[in-house]
Amino acid sequence: MSDSRVVVVGGGLAGLTAARHLAADGFDVTLFERNEDVGGRVRSRRGDGYVFDRGFQVLFTAYPAARRELDFDALDLRAFSPGATICRGDRRSVLADPLREPGALTQTLFNSEVSTMDKLRTLRLRADLKAKSVGEIFAEPDATIEQHLYTYGFSERYVERFVRPFYGGITLDRGLDTSKRIFEFTFKMLSEGETVIPAGGMGAITRQLADRAVEQDARVVTEAPVEDLAAGDGEVTVQIPGETVEADAVVVAADPKASRDLTGVEAIPTDARGCVTQYFAVPAGHPLADSDRIHLNADGEVPTTVAPLSGVAPEYAPDDRALVAATTVGHDDARDGVRAESDGDLETRTRETVAEWYPAASLGDFEVLRTDRLPFAQFAQPPGVHESLPDVRDPDGPVYLAGDYTHDSSINGALESGKAAADAVSADLQ
């Protein structure tokens, strides 16, 4: 057992993962979180019988780090049906993976939104990526998603009607200017596992990580913002309100801007991708109430996607209601290419869009319950960004970085970064 003291700054997925592994390695670990609860960007709230995640989020069960760090059985996972429902005007069609969902074969074959050649190219892409490791995907030369798709031979119709809304929702970039590595990585994860949410909300992931850290004797202190770090020769002084803490090492797992301010590491990316998610109560009997497939807006930008949460996890809503999450890529900063719109404007446009998709269904008391504006939901990942991301050991002194910004902007990236930071500390101190 080591008597070295390690401080972890930030209680998101990366910080909690680092704290658990460091405590398991025998270090005296204290995690300081500035908010009243841990979770960072992966949190859930409850109200009036509903579960509201912090913006629409999902977990891919094929994530390597998630398989290593999480107990899937204890999370009581609920799965979306593979693929998506493509919506354009009053036309809806299913595009699924027939290898994973044979029951949707007929719907997929007769989906007129996507050509037969594009369906065959999708199956070929699936096979190509199955043969690649995640490491190989991130080591290959880069390009934008749009460039990669056209080079691969996909048609403009496929890109516009399927990829732009679907991967626009995943990468928060309808322009498809994001690194093709993210497209290939997520496509591989979608093909090899399920897309799920825990029955208790995405915050259940955070709660599980926090419980595991505490079980290893890590201390988790909330409402304790770290104001300053001073790295000396073999030690770090950590300043929190009213107290100075001495540590042998510090893992900085705060949000990108706070991490850059605390460490001075300029390579930490702070360019953001944002979104707005509105949660709607859906009247009983509406088709969205019983759906378990993500709906894509192939005909407009508001909303980008609609996810029938309680159709997948009934625990998200009271017995007599349903809950859907309507997400629009971008946020209310016109500099990001999305014009500013009020919550009411977004609600009106979403109601109009859903009414077009299901003209025979009554919206009734289809009402917005909550709006989450997330100006920094992901860091921007243009081609080549992954070569410029900081290393876990980039800060001066015994200070280490843990955050998805050291890997890739995803739950997997956050979990991987927490383990990598813990491994680096253990190697250096032991």
C-alpha positions in Angstrom: 0.0 0.0 0.0 1.2 3.5 -0.9 0.9 6.4 1.5 1.0 8.9 -1.4 -1.9 11.3 -1.5 -3.6 12.0 -4.9 -6.2 14.7 -5.5 -8.6 14.3 -8.4 -10.2 17.6 -9.7 -13.6 17.0 -11.2 -16.2 14.3 -10.7 -17.2 13.5 -14.3 -16.7 10.1 -15.8 -13.0 10.6 -16.3 -12.4 11.8 -12.7 -14.5 9.1 -11.1 -12.7 6.4 -13.2 -9.3 7.8 -12.2 -10.3 8.0 -8.6 -11.5 4.4 -8.4 -8.4 3.0 -10.1 -6.0 5.1 -8.0 -7.8 4.1 -4.7 -7.7 0.4 -5.8 -3.9 0.8 -6.3 -3.6 1.9 -2.7 -3.3 5.6 -2.9 -5.0 8.0 -0.5 -7.4 9.6 -3.0 -9.7 12.7 -2.6 -11.9 13.9 -5.4 -13.1 17.5 -5.4 -16.2 18.4 -7.4 -17.4 22.0 -7.7 -21.1 21.1 -8.2 -23.5 19.7 -5.6 -23.4 16.3 -7.3 -21.0 14.4 -9.5 -21.5 13.5 -13.1 -20.2 16.3 -15.3 -22.0 16.0 -18.6 -23.6 12.7 -17.8 -26.3 13.4 -15.2 -30.1 12.8 -14.8 -32.8 14.6 -12.9 -36.2 13.4 -11.8 -39.5 15.4 -11.7 -43.2 14.5 -11.7 -42.4 10.9 -12.5 -40.1 11.7 -15.4 -36.3 11.1 -15.9 -34.5 13.9 -17.7 -31.0 13.3 -18.8 -28.7 16.3 -19.3 -29.5 16.4 -23.0 -30.2 13.3 -25.1 -27.4 10.8 -24.6 -26.9 7.1 -25.2 -24.4 4.5 -24.3 -22.9 2.1 -27.0 -22.4 -1.3 -25.3 -19.5 -2.0 -27.7 -17.4 0.7 -26.2 -14.2 -1.1 -25.1 -13.8 1.1 -22.0 -17.5 0.8 -21.0 -17.2 -3.0 -21.1 -14.2 -2.8 -18.8 -15.4 -0.1 -16.4 -19.1 -0.6 -16.1 -21.4 -3.4 -14.8 -24.0 -3.5 -17.5 -26.3 -5.9 -15.7 -26.5 -3.6 -12.7 -27.3 -0.7 -14.9 -30.5 -2.5 -16.2 -30.0 -1.3 -19.8 -32.7 -0.7 -22.3 -31.9 -0.9 -26.0 -33.1 1.1 -29.0 -33.9 -0.9 -32.1 -30.9 -0.8 -34.5 -31.0 1.7 -37.3 -33.5 4.6 -37.5 -36.8 5.8 -38.8 -36.2 8.3 -41.6 -38.9 11.0 -41.7 -39.5 13.4 -44.6 -42.8 15.2 -44.7 -45.5 12.6 -44.0 -43.3 9.7 -45.2 -41.6 7.5 -42.7 -39.3 4.5 -43.5 -37.1 2.2 -41.5 -33.4 1.7 -42.3 -32.0 -1.0 -40.1 -29.1 -3.5 -40.0 -30.7 -6.7 -41.4 -27.8 -8.7 -40.0 -28.8 -7.6 -36.5 -32.5 -7.2 -36.9 -33.8 -9.8 -39.4 -37.4 -8.7 -38.6 -36.7 -5.3 -40.2 -35.3 -6.8 -43.5 -38.5 -6.2 -45.5 -38.8 -2.6 -44.3 -35.2 -1.9 -45.0 -35.2 -3.5 -48.5 -38.2 -1.5 -49.6 -36.9 1.8 -48.0 -37.1 4.1 -51.0 -35.2 6.9 -49.2 -31.9 5.0 -49.8 -30.9 3.2 -53.0 -30.1 -0.5 -53.2 -26.5 0.4 -54.1 -26.1 2.5 -51.0 -27.6 -0.3 -48.8 -25.0 -2.7 -50.3 -22.2 -0.1 -49.7 -23.4 0.1 -46.1 -23.0 -3.6 -45.6 -19.6 -3.5 -47.2 -18.6 -0.6 -44.9 -19.8 -2.7 -42.0 -17.6 -5.6 -43.0 -14.6 -3.4 -43.6 -14.8 -1.8 -40.2 -15.4 -5.1 -38.4 -11.9 -6.1 -39.7 -10.3 -3.0 -38.3 -9.3 -2.4 -34.7 -10.2 0.9 -33.0 -6.4 1.7 -32.9 -6.2 1.2 -36.7 -9.2 3.5 -37.3 -7.6 6.4 -35.3 -4.1 5.8 -37.0 -5.3 6.1 -40.6 -5.1 9.3 -42.6 -8.0 11.6 -41.9 -10.7 13.5 -43.8 -14.1 14.9 -43.1 -17.0 12.6 -42.8 -18.6 14.1 -46.0 -15.3 13.7 -48.0 -14.9 10.1 -46.8 -18.5 9.1 -47.7 -18.3 10.4 -51.2 -14.8 8.8 -51.7 -16.3 5.5 -50.5 -19.0 5.9 -53.2 -22.1 6.8 -51.3 -24.7 8.9 -53.1 -25.7 12.5 -52.3 -29.2 11.2 -51.4 -27.8 8.8 -48.8 -25.7 11.5 -47.3 -28.5 14.0 -47.2 -31.3 11.8 -46.0 -29.6 9.4 -43.6 -26.0 10.4 -42.7 -26.5 14.1 -42.2 -29.4 13.8 -39.7 -28.1 10.6 -38.0 -24.4 11.5 -37.7 -25.2 15.1 -37.3 -27.0 14.0 -34.1 -24.0 11.9 -33.0 -21.3 14.4 -33.8 -23.5 17.5 -33.3 -22.3 18.6 -36.8 -24.8 18.4 -39.6 -22.2 19.8 -41.9 -20.3 16.5 -41.6 -17.0 18.4 -41.2 -16.0 16.2 -38.3 -13.1 13.7 -38.6 -14.0 10.5 -40.5 -12.4 8.6 -37.7 -15.3 9.5 -35.4 -17.7 8.2 -38.1 -15.9 4.9 -38.5 -15.5 4.4 -34.8 -19.1 5.1 -34.0 -20.3 3.0 -37.0 -18.2 0.1 -35.7 -19.7 0.5 -32.2 -23.2 0.7 -33.6 -22.6 -2.5 -35.7 -21.0 -4.5 -32.9 -23.2 -3.6 -29.9 -26.4 -2.1 -28.8 -27.5 1.5 -28.3 -28.9 1.7 -24.8 -30.0 3.9 -21.9 -30.1 2.7 -18.3 -33.6 2.2 -16.8 -32.8 4.8 -14.2 -31.4 7.4 -16.7 -27.8 8.1 -17.9 -27.0 9.4 -14.5 -27.0 5.8 -13.3 -23.6 5.4 -15.0 -22.2 8.2 -12.9 -23.7 6.8 -9.7 -22.2 3.4 -10.4 -18.7 4.9 -11.0 -19.0 7.0 -7.9 -20.1 4.1 -5.7 -17.2 2.0 -7.0 -14.8 4.8 -6.2 -16.1 5.1 -2.7 -16.0 1.3 -2.2 -12.3 1.5 -2.9 -12.0 4.2 -0.1 -11.8 7.2 -2.4 -13.3 10.3 -0.8 -15.7 12.3 -2.9 -16.2 15.9 -1.8 -18.8 18.0 -3.6 -19.3 21.8 -3.7 -15.6 22.1 -3.4 -14.3 24.0 -6.5 -10.5 23.9 -7.0 -9.4 27.5 -7.5 -5.7 27.0 -8.1 -2.9 24.5 -8.5 0.8 25.1 -7.8 3.2 22.3 -8.8 6.5 22.1 -6.9 9.3 19.6 -6.8 7.5 16.3 -6.2 4.3 17.8 -4.8 1.3 20.0 -5.7 -0.6 22.5 -3.6 -4.3 22.5 -4.3 -6.4 25.5 -3.3 -10.1 25.1 -2.5 -12.2 27.7 -0.7 -10.9 28.1 2.8 -8.4 25.3 2.6 -5.0 24.4 1.1 -4.3 20.7 0.4 -0.9 19.2 -0.3 -0.8 16.2 -2.7 1.9 14.1 -4.2 0.0 14.1 -7.5 -3.1 15.8 -9.0 -5.3 14.5 -11.8 -7.1 17.3 -13.4 -10.4 16.0 -14.8 -12.4 19.2 -15.0 -14.1 20.5 -18.1 -11.8 21.6 -20.9 -11.8 25.3 -20.2 -11.3 24.8 -16.4 -8.6 22.2 -17.1 -6.7 24.6 -19.4 -7.0 27.4 -16.9 -5.7 25.2 -14.0 -2.8 23.6 -16.0 -1.9 26.1 -18.6 -1.9 23.3 -21.3 -2.9 25.2 -24.4 -3.4 21.9 -26.4 -6.6 21.2 -24.5 -9.4 21.9 -27.0 -12.1 24.4 -26.1 -13.9 24.8 -29.5 -17.4 23.5 -28.8 -20.2 21.6 -30.5 -23.5 22.4 -28.9 -27.2 21.3 -29.0 -30.6 22.0 -27.6 -32.7 19.1 -26.3 -36.4 19.6 -25.4 -38.3 16.9 -23.5 -41.9 16.5 -24.5 -44.7 14.7 -22.8 -46.5 12.7 -25.5 -50.2 11.7 -25.2 -51.1 8.1 -24.8 -51.8 6.5 -28.2 -49.4 8.6 -30.2 -47.1 6.4 -32.4 -44.0 8.0 -30.8 -45.2 6.7 -27.4 -44.8 3.1 -28.5 -41.8 3.5 -30.7 -38.3 2.2 -29.8 -36.4 3.6 -32.8 -34.7 7.0 -33.2 -36.4 9.3 -35.7 -34.3 11.3 -38.1 -35.4 14.6 -39.7 -34.4 14.2 -43.3 -36.2 17.3 -44.4 -35.1 20.0 -42.0 -32.9 21.1 -39.1 -35.4 21.4 -36.2 -35.4 19.0 -34.6 -32.4 17.0 -35.9 -33.5 13.8 -34.1 -36.5 12.7 -31.9 -35.8 9.8 -29.5 -38.8 8.0 -27.9 -37.2 7.5 -24.5 -40.1 5.9 -22.6 -40.8 3.7 -25.6 -37.3 2.2 -24.9 -37.3 2.6 -21.1 -40.8 2.9 -19.7 -39.2 4.0 -16.4 -38.5 7.4 -17.9 -42.2 8.4 -17.7 -45.3 7.9 -15.6 -47.6 5.0 -16.6 -50.1 7.2 -18.4 -47.6 9.4 -20.4 -44.7 9.0 -22.7 -41.4 11.0 -22.9 -39.6 11.9 -26.1 -36.4 13.9 -26.5 -36.2 16.3 -29.5 -32.6 17.5 -30.1 -31.6 20.3 -32.4 -27.9 20.5 -33.3 -26.2 23.7 -32.4 -27.3 26.2 -29.8 -28.4 29.8 -29.6 -25.1 31.3 -30.6 -25.4 32.5 -34.3 -21.6 32.2 -34.6 -22.0 28.5 -34.6 -24.1 28.6 -37.7 -27.5 28.2 -35.9 -29.7 31.1 -35.7 -30.9 32.0 -32.2 -34.3 30.6 -31.4 -36.3 30.8 -28.2 -37.5 27.8 -26.3 -41.0 28.6 -27.5 -39.9 28.9 -31.2 -38.2 25.5 -31.0 -41.2 24.0 -29.4 -43.5 25.3 -32.1 -41.3 24.1 -34.9 -40.9 20.6 -33.3 -44.7 20.3 -32.9 -45.1 21.2 -36.5 -42.5 18.7 -37.7 -43.9 15.8 -35.6 -47.4 16.7 -36.9 -46.1 16.4 -40.4 -44.6 13.0 -39.6 -47.8 11.6 -38.1 -50.6 13.7 -39.6 -53.3 11.2 -38.5 -52.2 11.2 -34.8 -53.5 13.8 -32.4 -50.8 15.8 -30.6 -53.3 16.5 -27.8 -51.4 17.7 -24.7 -48.0 17.2 -26.5 -46.1 19.7 -24.2 -42.6 20.6 -23.5 -41.5 19.7 -20.0 -37.9 20.8 -20.0 -35.3 22.5 -22.3 -31.6 21.8 -21.9 -29.3 24.2 -23.8 -25.8 22.7 -24.0 -23.4 25.1 -25.6 -20.5 22.7 -24.9 -21.8 19.1 -25.3 -18.6 18.0 -27.2 -15.4 19.5 -28.2 -15.0 20.0 -32.0 -13.2 17.2 -33.8 -12.2 18.3 -37.3 -9.9 16.1 -39.3 -6.4 15.7 -37.8 -7.5 16.9 -34.3 -6.5 13.7 -32.6 -2.8 14.2 -33.3 -3.0 17.5 -31.5 -4.8 16.4 -28.4 -2.8 16.7 -25.1 -1.0 13.9 -23.4 -1.9 12.8 -19.9 1.5 14.0 -18.7 1.6 17.4 -20.5 1.2 19.6 -17.4 4.3 20.7 -15.4 5.1 18.7 -12.3 3.2 15.8 -10.9 0.0 17.0 -12.6 -1.9 14.8 -15.0 -4.8 15.2 -17.4 -8.0 13.1 -17.5 -10.8 14.0 -19.9 -12.2 12.9 -23.2 -10.2 15.7 -24.7 -7.1 13.5 -24.3 -8.7 10.7 -26.4 -12.0 11.5 -28.3 -15.2 13.2 -27.4 -17.3 10.3 -26.2 -18.2 8.4 -23.1 -15.6 5.9 -24.2 -13.0 8.6 -24.4 -13.8 9.9 -20.9 -13.5 6.4 -19.4 -10.3 5.6 -21.3 -8.7 8.8 -20.2 -9.5 8.2 -16.5 -7.8 4.8 -16.6 -4.8 6.2 -18.6 -4.3 9.0 -16.0 -4.5 6.6 -13.1 -2.0 4.3 -14.8 0.4 7.2 -15.3 0.2 8.3 -11.7 0.7 4.7 -10.5 3.7 4.2 -12.7 5.3 7.5 -11.7 4.7 7.3 -7.9 5.3 3.6 -7.4 
